Amino acid sequence: MRILRDRPQLVAMHREWARKGRGTIALVPTMGHLHEGHMTLIRHARARAQRVVVSIFVNPMQFDRLEDLERYPRTLEEDSRLLTEAGVDAVFCPSEEDMYPSDGRPPVRVVVPGLSEILEGAFRPGHYDGVATVVTKLFNLVRPDIALFGEKDFQQFKLIERMVQGLDIPVRVEAIPTVREKDGLACSSRNDQLPEEARVIAPELKRVLDEVATVCRGATVFDAERIPEVEGRACDRLREIGFDPEYLSIRRAEDLAEPEHGVALADQDLVVLAAAWLAEVRLIDNVRTRPAS
């Protein structure tokens, strides 16, 4: 496996691959500290392309709290071992200076209006500008045919999907279902930061989301005007358990707009999304609820 640390090394790799037969390239963008969710994406990438590139870059643009950026785990040695065993062709792990040479501030930012301003975007201003900017740069540098993302960050995937469509970027983006621990907690690089007692409570976030999804699936005459009441009760339930919820919201899966009025929730393709703090760790998760076929 190649370890590429800057643009010249990436360019040299592309030239070599062009001589040998480029094949299709799949990209799995990450911030490192790899877990089973990442490895699942890599396995899917291996099945879809002749060459797989994984990027590892802790992107300062998408952190709204300096303390979160500083405490994010950097485990490149262990990550490299896992990627080698997984048969990855190359890992691109640039420095901050390589990605943002202008004093850490990109001269151009990519902004996706609308989707970047709701839910996660409302609580983390500028976060999705950082995501859109770095993913665009990675697409331009790695030049993949396909890029894979996890559905745990559902809003992020929809934002990247819209960005690719809006900018005519020749990359197929694909979402892979959320990978979970045995107790239901969504795999995340943040899970290691949970104290033992909080780790026991953490799976309850998924259970509350499941309860809301069950309500939606059974709501054949459920008018959308009752949605705030259902969301509010779910947030109260999270507080009782020990979470500090930022939001829990029922949205259309297609565009994250509010559900359509006058149409039963059971007949709509919806997603229930939430973000909540637990022991100073911010967890996000979501559950889909689709119409019965």
C-alpha positions, 0 to 999 in steps of 0.5 A: 500500500502506498502512503501519499503525503502531498500532491506531488506523490499523488500526481506521480501515482496517477501517472503510474496508474495511467501507464499501467491501466488506470482502472476504476478508482473508489475513494473513501474519505475519512478523518482516521481513527478507523472503525468497523464502519470505515472498514465496511465502506472499504470492503464495498469500495473493493467490490466496486472498483479496481483501485481503492484510495482512502483519505485521512485528513482531520479537517479543521474547517469542519470543527466548530469547537477547537477542543473537539479538533484538538482531542480528535484521535490521530492513529495513523500507524494503526490505521495504516495497518488496517488499510494494508490488511484490507487491500487498500491501494493507497492512503492519502494523508496530507498535512493541514499545510498541504490542503490549506497552504494560505495560512490554513484558510482556503481561498475558495469555499464551497457552500451548499445553500439550504442543506448546510443551514438546517439541523446539523448546520444550524447547530454547527455553523460553517461545518458543512462549508468545511465538509463541502470544501474538503470533499471537493478538493479530495475529488479534484486531487484523487479523481475517483469514479466513485466515492462511498459514505456512511448513512450515519452522517445522513445529512452530510451524504445528502449535501455531498450528493447535491453538491456533486449534482450542482457542480457537475462533478463526475463522481458517483456518490453512494451511501452505505447503511449505518454500521452498528455495534452489537448493542445498536450504537452507531459506529463512530470515532467518538465512541471511544471518548465515552466514559464506561457508564455513558457507553452503557446508556448510548444505545438508547439514542437508537432505541428512541429513534426507533420508537419515533420511526414506529409511530411514523410507520403506523400513522396512516391518518397522522397529520404533519401538524402533530410532528412537533409533539412527537419530536418533543416527547422523544427529546423529553425521553432522551433527557430522562435517560441522561442525554442533552438533545440538540434536535430530533427531527422527522424529515423527508429522506429525499431532501430533508424538507419537512414531511408533506402535509395531507399525506400520511407519514406511513406513506412517505419516505422519511428519516428520523435524525437526532444529535445529542450530547452524552458525557460531553460527547456529541452523538448523531444517528438516524433511522429511515422509515419507508412506505410499505411496498 
